Amino acid sequence: MTTDSTATARASDGLATQRRATSATGDWAGVYLKETVLSPTGVEALGFGAFSLTMLVGRLCGDRLCGRWGPVALGRAGALTAALGGLVVVGLPQVAPVLVGFALMGLGLSVLAPLAFSAIGRAAPRDPKPAIALVTALFYFGYVVSPPLIGMLAEWETLRVALSSIVVAALAAAALAFMLGREAPDAA
């Protein structure tokens, strides 16, 4: 595998996890809160709201954290934070813990896409466009495919079991975080 195709494969894992979870959360958080958690009317929108707000905060702070910890440690911490959030969502099906879980998922996943795109740029510094185009296509494929897959899993089992697949994907991203680049920031 060439450096460019290796970077593409590396980035695809992080992007796929982030996109899959974002898409599934956007489409299923309200349903989960309403039908599984039995939340009061009007609370359904807070799940995706908590996820989105913390994703924004994570994106705003991600560069600074990457400079301090490096892409590998930040990617691993982000993926593990997302997995923890997912475990809280499926393991404690009550309104407050579920909202905290969705918030943790957003915070953790917020750094994965930027880290993946940065890894592509570092691996193919002369012309990263083809790799970025491929990874972006895969990214959006995950965005389109994830909600129906979660729905099918929910039909076969339960929505709790289906949302557990996000935890598995986040743990896989944590295991593959070493592919994001150097372990620690360069000493300048």
Secondary structure, DSSP 8 states (H G I E B T S, - for coil): --HHHHHHHHHHHHHHHHHHHHHHHHHHHHHIIIIIS---TT-HHHHHHHHHHHHHHHHHHHHHHHHHH-HHHHHHHHHHHHHHHHHHHHHS-SHHHHHHHHHHHHHHHTTHHHHHHHHHHHHSSS--HHHHHHHHHHHHHHHHHHHHHHHHHHHHS-HHHHHHHHHHHHHHHHHTGGGGS-SS----
